[in-house]
Amino acid sequence: MYVGALELDVLFGDVQSLKQKRSLVRPLVAEVRRRFEVSVAEAGHLDLHRRALIGVAVVAADGEHVRDVLDGCERLVAQRPELELLSARRRLVGPED
């Protein structure tokens, strides 16, 4: 069993309130969840209106599949025009760990 985690630190453009931020984060989280069948949530920067930390987790029998899914999630978020991907951190835990 392999477990992968991805942290995506994003910056939103012209966002003036937490309500506006939620209106951007919710559809993003829903799309990542739907397209890749992963667990995903806003996991940080909850009190900042222009930043968000999106956490993604996936479990699979093959490490390469976990890497492919996390790559796809990162690409999907990076391609969104309403935000800038500041950083992406990933962890992979396998049976050897």
C-alpha positions in Angstrom: 0.0 0.0 0.0 1.2 3.5 -0.9 -0.1 6.7 0.6 0.6 10.1 -1.1 0.0 13.5 0.2 0.2 16.8 -1.7 0.1 20.3 -0.2 -0.7 23.1 -2.6 -0.1 26.7 -1.5 -2.1 29.0 -3.7 -2.6 32.8 -4.0 -5.8 34.2 -5.3 -5.9 37.4 -7.4 -8.5 40.1 -6.7 -10.2 38.6 -3.6 -11.4 41.0 -1.0 -13.1 38.8 1.6 -13.2 35.3 3.0 -16.6 34.8 1.4 -15.1 35.5 -2.1 -12.3 33.1 -1.2 -14.7 30.3 -0.3 -16.5 30.9 -3.6 -13.3 30.0 -5.4 -12.0 27.3 -3.1 -15.2 25.2 -2.9 -15.5 24.6 -6.7 -11.7 23.9 -6.9 -11.8 21.3 -4.2 -14.9 19.7 -5.7 -13.4 19.5 -9.2 -10.1 17.9 -7.9 -12.2 15.4 -5.8 -14.4 14.5 -8.8 -11.8 14.2 -11.5 -9.2 12.2 -9.5 -11.3 10.5 -6.8 -9.0 11.7 -4.0 -9.5 13.2 -0.6 -9.1 16.9 -0.8 -9.7 19.8 1.6 -8.7 23.4 2.4 -6.2 22.7 5.1 -4.5 25.9 5.9 -4.4 29.7 5.7 -8.0 29.7 6.7 -8.0 33.2 8.1 -6.3 34.8 5.0 -8.5 35.9 2.2 -6.0 35.7 -0.6 -4.2 32.5 0.3 -5.2 28.9 0.7 -3.5 25.6 1.5 -5.1 22.7 -0.4 -4.4 19.2 0.9 -4.8 16.2 -1.3 -4.4 12.5 -0.2 -4.5 9.3 -2.2 -4.0 5.6 -1.4 -3.2 2.9 -4.0 -1.5 -0.4 -4.4 1.1 1.1 -6.8 3.5 4.0 -6.0 3.7 5.0 -9.7 -0.1 5.4 -9.7 0.0 7.6 -6.6 2.6 9.8 -8.2 0.6 10.1 -11.5 -2.6 11.1 -9.6 -0.7 13.7 -7.5 0.9 15.1 -10.7 -2.5 15.4 -12.3 -3.9 17.2 -9.3 -1.0 19.6 -9.2 -1.4 20.3 -13.0 -5.1 20.9 -12.6 -4.7 23.5 -9.9 -1.7 25.2 -11.6 -3.8 25.7 -14.8 -6.6 27.6 -13.0 -6.5 31.2 -14.2 -7.9 32.7 -11.0 -5.0 31.6 -8.9 -1.2 31.3 -8.7 0.4 28.2 -7.4 3.1 29.3 -5.0 4.4 25.9 -4.0 3.7 22.2 -4.0 5.0 19.8 -1.5 4.5 16.0 -1.7 5.1 13.0 0.4 4.9 9.3 -0.5 4.9 6.6 2.1 5.3 3.0 0.9 5.7 -0.5 2.5 9.5 0.1 2.9 8.9 3.1 5.1 
